[in-house]
């Protein structure tokens, strides 16, 4: 599946990237269990000064959540907070779905 995600990269040529395009790419990598590629896309997004949102961070949670890495998911949530993004129902749903509901 990751190969198909990589094949989409040339399609970005000529398209002005946005937070939505990067969040979609990050989620695709997350679904393909390509955590490193998701993180690289996230860092590229930040370098372009695009603003991540809750969907961006849910995409970053997908790979660690799929392998049951609750600590990894909570690390993403901490990074989300450091970027000034508030937790939403989407973030909590991903944490709960993987058994990582945060303690109040």
HUWOPE-V74459 format. One record per run of one state. SS is the DSSP state (alpha for helix, beta for strand, coil for the rest). FROM is the first residue (numbers start at 1). TO is the last residue. If there is no record, write none. Layout:
((SS;FROM;TO) (SS;FROM;TO))
//
This chain:
((coil;1;1) (alpha;2;7) (coil;8;8) (alpha;9;12) (coil;13;18) (alpha;19;31) (coil;32;34) (alpha;35;47) (coil;48;53) (alpha;54;66) (coil;67;69) (alpha;70;82) (coil;83;88) (alpha;89;97) (coil;98;104))
//
